[in-house]
Amino acid sequence: MSDGTAAGELEGLARVRARPAMFVGSLGERGLYRVLAGLIDNSVEEAVLGHANTIRVTLLPDGGFGVTDDGPGLPAWTDRGHSQLTRILTRLDTNARSGPPVASGSYALPLAVLNAVCEHVEVESKWDGYTWTQRFSRGIPEGPVVEGARVKDTGTTIRAVPDADIFETSLPPLHRVRNRLQTLAYLVPALRLELDEGRGGASRVFVSTDGVGELVQQLNLGRDVVHHPISISSRSDALHLDVGIQYRDSVEAEVLSFANHQYTPEGGSHENAFRRGLSQALAAAFRADGRMGKCRLRSARVWEGCCAVVSLRVPNPGFEGSRHQALYQPGLENWIAAEIREGLKRHARRDRDSWASLAERVWSRVRYLSSLQQAN
């Protein structure tokens, strides 16, 4: 084809257009949000790898949206008459970068799916010293990639208008976009996320320096807390673990867990291992000061008042069920639990008061509930 796109590639996008709900989950607000979130994740991928510092999301007046990052730009090299930029936007098996995605894992949505379900898509890539642009209509290139002016910076901008023949709405849910960007700011510290709400809305900036430790503070706003936030961060090859803990002066517990920046409402391996590691660290502390023999440490008592965030980044994550509500990585549980124990030991040496307050809070509940059982 004159635009450098093979006929087979377009057949792949035709399958997406024939059954779009199979790829984006819904044809309403939820599906449209899934498309935008996938586009954002593509930019977060570059930030996680250290290639981008800023991501800007724009909600356009015509109902479309755009995402810009200052990463390395989508490659536009040509091989046997086919542009890599075109391949990325038209082939379901071609990603913007090599290797498994780390920002969203198995949730990753190829840019070709975005292209297939949108009426118009415009891509601008600052790559290899030049600006490269291409426009698409319902997945089909309107022309070849155009080489533009020389530039010194790098980055990618993708603007898209959802196809009204596919989606029931053209407006992604604003509150979900806001919440997603704010959450990503906590999960990827120092990444600057900007939101231009358009349509007369405000412009917002989301950025965090303290990560999940700051997120537990946010969750505990307006509540009485027992100690300063405790942050644990551990790296091993491609594994990244970040945990924030802050107990409340109440019996209500709240543990949020994320796998590759995606919320896992039913928890799973990372949350189970966190609970085990914290329980083991407390049990060791109570044994060391002679308290353990006086009462039994039951896990239910450990969690009363616990507010925590557990974020794990892992290549090729596995999940339970088709909706990916819980992470299934049993082989990592021992490593996570050990990192929790060691992280709490390090924190206890660095901030003895916070650890002492946490341990005393748990022990007071253990002692109180044990006394009630004995009375009965």
C-alpha positions in Angstrom: 0.0 0.0 0.0 1.3 3.5 -0.7 1.1 4.5 2.9 3.5 1.7 4.0 0.8 -0.4 5.7 0.4 -4.1 4.8 -3.1 -5.3 4.1 -2.8 -7.9 6.9 -2.2 -5.2 9.4 -5.5 -3.5 8.5 -7.2 -6.9 8.8 -6.1 -7.0 12.4 -7.6 -3.6 13.1 -10.8 -4.7 11.3 -11.1 -7.4 13.9 -10.9 -4.8 16.6 -13.6 -2.7 15.0 -15.8 -5.7 14.5 -15.7 -6.7 18.2 -14.4 -3.6 20.1 -15.8 -4.6 23.5 -13.5 -7.7 23.4 -10.5 -5.3 23.5 -11.7 -2.4 25.6 -14.3 -4.1 27.8 -17.2 -1.7 27.3 -18.7 0.7 24.7 -19.7 3.2 27.4 -17.7 5.4 29.7 -15.8 2.5 31.2 -14.5 1.4 27.8 -13.6 5.0 26.7 -11.7 5.5 30.0 -9.9 2.2 29.3 -8.7 3.6 26.0 -7.4 6.8 27.5 -5.9 5.0 30.4 -4.0 2.7 28.0 -2.6 5.8 26.2 -1.5 7.2 29.5 0.1 3.9 30.5 2.1 4.0 27.3 3.7 7.3 28.5 4.0 6.0 32.1 6.1 3.2 30.7 8.7 5.7 29.5 8.7 7.4 32.9 9.1 4.1 34.8 12.2 3.3 32.7 13.6 6.8 33.4 13.0 8.2 30.0 10.3 10.7 30.7 9.6 13.3 33.5 6.3 14.9 32.5 3.0 13.6 31.1 0.2 16.0 30.0 -3.3 14.8 29.5 -5.7 17.1 27.6 -9.5 16.7 27.2 -10.3 18.3 23.9 -13.5 20.4 23.3 -14.7 18.1 20.5 -14.8 15.2 23.0 -11.4 13.8 22.1 -8.3 13.7 24.2 -4.6 14.0 23.9 -1.5 12.7 25.8 2.0 14.3 25.6 5.2 13.0 27.2 8.8 14.1 27.0 10.1 10.6 26.5 12.4 9.5 23.6 9.6 9.6 21.0 8.0 6.8 19.0 10.6 5.5 16.5 10.0 6.4 12.9 12.7 4.3 11.1 11.8 2.6 7.9 12.4 -1.0 7.0 11.6 -2.4 3.5 9.2 0.5 2.9 7.3 0.1 6.2 7.6 2.8 8.9 7.9 1.6 12.5 5.7 4.5 13.5 2.9 3.1 11.3 3.5 -0.4 12.5 3.1 0.7 16.2 -0.3 2.3 15.3 -1.6 -0.5 13.1 -0.2 -3.8 14.4 -1.7 -5.5 17.5 1.6 -7.3 18.1 3.9 -4.3 17.9 4.6 -2.2 21.0 6.2 1.2 21.3 9.2 -0.4 23.0 10.8 -3.9 23.2 10.3 -6.1 26.2 7.3 -6.8 28.4 5.4 -3.7 29.7 6.1 -2.7 33.2 3.6 0.1 33.7 0.5 -1.9 33.3 1.6 -5.5 32.8 -1.0 -7.7 31.2 -3.4 -4.7 31.2 -1.3 -3.1 28.5 -3.4 -1.8 25.6 -1.6 -1.7 22.2 -1.7 1.7 20.6 -3.2 -0.1 17.5 -6.4 -0.8 19.5 -6.7 2.9 20.3 -6.2 3.7 16.7 -8.9 1.2 15.6 -11.7 2.4 17.9 -11.1 6.1 17.1 -12.5 8.2 14.3 -9.3 10.3 14.0 -5.9 9.8 15.5 -2.9 12.2 15.0 0.6 11.2 16.1 3.5 13.6 16.5 6.9 12.1 17.5 10.0 14.1 18.2 12.6 11.4 17.5 16.1 11.3 16.1 16.3 15.1 15.7 13.2 15.6 13.7 9.4 15.8 14.1 7.5 13.0 12.5 3.7 13.1 12.0 1.0 10.8 10.7 -2.8 10.9 10.7 -5.2 8.0 10.8 -8.9 7.7 10.1 -10.6 4.7 11.8 -7.2 2.9 11.9 -6.3 3.6 8.3 -3.4 5.9 7.6 -4.5 9.0 5.7 -0.9 9.2 4.2 2.7 8.3 4.9 4.7 9.5 7.9 5.8 13.1 7.3 9.3 14.2 8.3 9.1 17.8 9.6 11.4 20.4 11.1 14.6 19.6 13.1 14.2 19.6 16.9 16.5 19.3 19.9 14.0 17.9 22.3 12.1 14.5 22.2 8.6 13.3 23.0 5.4 12.0 21.7 1.9 13.6 21.4 -1.1 11.5 20.4 -4.5 13.1 19.9 -7.6 11.0 19.4 -11.3 11.4 18.7 -13.4 8.4 19.7 -15.5 6.9 17.0 -19.2 7.7 17.6 -20.1 4.6 15.7 -18.5 2.5 18.4 -18.8 4.4 21.7 -22.0 5.5 23.3 -20.2 8.6 24.6 -17.3 10.8 23.6 -16.4 12.0 27.1 -14.2 9.9 29.4 -15.4 10.2 33.0 -13.5 13.2 34.4 -13.4 12.0 38.0 -11.8 8.7 37.0 -9.2 10.5 34.9 -8.4 12.8 37.9 -8.2 9.9 40.3 -6.0 7.9 38.0 -3.4 10.7 37.5 -3.4 11.4 41.2 -2.8 7.8 42.0 -0.1 7.5 39.4 1.7 10.5 41.0 2.0 8.5 44.3 3.0 5.2 42.6 5.6 6.9 40.4 7.3 9.5 42.6 8.7 12.6 41.0 6.7 12.1 37.8 4.8 15.3 36.9 1.3 14.6 35.6 -0.6 17.5 34.2 -4.4 17.6 33.4 -6.0 20.2 31.2 -9.7 19.5 31.7 -10.7 21.6 28.7 -14.3 22.6 28.1 -13.9 25.4 30.6 -12.5 23.2 33.2 -9.4 23.7 35.4 -5.7 22.7 34.8 -4.3 20.5 37.5 -0.8 19.2 38.4 -0.2 16.0 40.3 3.3 15.2 41.6 4.6 13.4 44.7 8.0 13.2 46.2 7.2 10.8 49.0 5.2 8.2 47.0 3.1 5.7 48.8 4.0 7.2 52.2 2.3 10.3 51.1 -0.7 8.3 49.8 -1.3 6.8 53.3 -1.2 10.3 54.7 -3.8 11.3 52.2 -6.0 8.3 53.1 -5.7 9.3 56.8 -6.6 13.0 56.4 -9.0 14.0 59.2 -8.3 10.9 61.2 -6.3 10.5 64.5 -3.1 8.6 63.6 -0.7 6.7 65.9 2.6 7.4 64.2 4.3 9.1 61.3 4.1 7.2 58.0 6.5 4.3 57.5 7.9 3.8 54.0 9.6 0.7 52.7 11.2 0.5 49.2 13.0 -2.4 47.8 14.5 -3.3 44.4 15.8 -6.7 43.1 16.5 -6.9 39.4 13.2 -6.1 37.7 11.1 -6.3 40.9 10.1 -3.1 42.6 8.3 -3.0 45.9 7.0 0.1 47.6 5.0 0.1 50.9 3.5 2.8 53.1 2.1 2.1 56.5 0.3 4.4 59.1 -1.9 3.1 61.8 -5.1 4.9 62.8 -6.5 5.3 66.3 -9.5 3.2 65.4 -10.4 -0.4 64.5 -11.0 0.3 60.8 -8.4 -1.1 58.5 -7.7 -0.1 54.9 -5.1 -1.8 52.7 -4.8 -0.8 49.0 -2.7 -2.9 46.7 -1.4 -2.3 43.2 0.4 -4.6 40.7 2.2 -2.7 38.0 0.3 0.4 38.9 -3.1 -1.3 38.5 -5.4 -1.5 41.5 -6.0 -5.0 42.7 -9.2 -4.8 44.8 -9.1 -8.4 45.9 -5.4 -8.2 46.9 -3.5 -11.4 46.1 0.1 -12.5 46.5 1.6 -9.1 47.2 -1.0 -8.2 49.8 -0.9 -11.6 51.5 2.9 -11.4 51.7 2.7 -7.9 53.2 0.4 -9.0 55.9 2.6 -12.0 56.7 5.8 -9.9 56.8 4.2 -7.3 59.1 2.8 -9.9 61.4 6.2 -11.7 61.6 8.1 -8.4 62.3 5.7 -7.6 65.2 5.9 -11.1 66.5 9.7 -10.9 66.5 9.6 -7.6 68.3 7.2 -8.9 71.0 9.4 -12.0 71.5 12.5 -9.8 71.9 11.0 -7.8 74.8 9.3 -10.8 76.4 5.7 -9.9 75.7 4.9 -12.7 73.3 4.4 -15.4 76.0 1.7 -13.4 77.7 -0.8 -13.3 74.9 -1.3 -14.9 71.5 -0.8 -12.7 68.5 -3.7 -13.3 66.1 -3.5 -11.8 62.6 -6.9 -10.1 63.0 -5.6 -8.1 65.8 -2.6 -6.9 63.8 -4.8 -5.3 61.2 -7.1 -3.3 63.4 -6.4 0.4 62.5 -3.9 -0.5 59.8 -3.8 1.8 56.8 -1.3 0.6 54.1 -0.5 0.8 50.4 1.4 -2.0 48.7 2.7 -1.4 45.2 4.6 -4.2 43.3 6.1 -3.9 39.9 6.9 -7.2 38.3 7.5 -8.4 34.7 4.8 -10.5 33.2 2.5 -10.5 36.2 -0.1 -13.3 36.7 -3.6 -12.7 37.9 -6.5 -14.7 39.2 -9.7 -14.6 37.1 -10.4 -12.9 33.9 -10.9 -9.4 35.5 -7.5 -9.4 37.1 -8.8 -8.5 40.5 -6.1 -10.3 42.5 -2.4 -10.8 41.7 -1.2 -14.4 41.5 2.6 -14.6 42.0 3.0 -17.2 44.8 6.7 -17.5 44.0 7.3 -13.9 45.1 5.6 -14.1 48.5 8.6 -15.2 50.5 10.7 -12.4 48.9 8.1 -9.7 49.6 7.5 -10.9 53.2 11.3 -10.9 53.9 11.6 -7.4 52.4 8.8 -6.2 54.7 10.6 -7.6 57.7 13.9 -6.1 56.8 12.4 -2.8 55.8 10.7 -2.5 59.2 13.9 -3.3 61.0 15.7 -0.6 59.1 12.9 1.9 59.9 13.0 0.9 63.6 16.7 1.8 63.7 16.0 5.1 61.9 12.8 6.2 63.6 12.5 4.2 66.9 9.5 6.3 68.1 7.3 5.5 65.1 8.0 1.8 65.3 7.5 1.8 69.1 4.1 3.6 68.7 3.0 1.1 66.0 4.0 -1.9 68.1 2.4 -0.5 71.2 -0.8 0.2 69.3 -1.0 -3.4 68.1 0.0 -4.8 71.5 -2.7 -2.8 73.3 -5.4 -4.3 71.1 -3.9 -7.8 71.6 -3.9 -7.3 75.4 -7.4 -5.8 75.5 -9.0 -8.6 73.4 -7.2 -11.3 75.3 -8.5 -9.9 78.5 -12.1 -10.0 77.1 -11.6 -13.6 76.1 -10.3 -14.6 79.5 -13.2 -12.8 81.2 -15.7 -14.8 79.2 
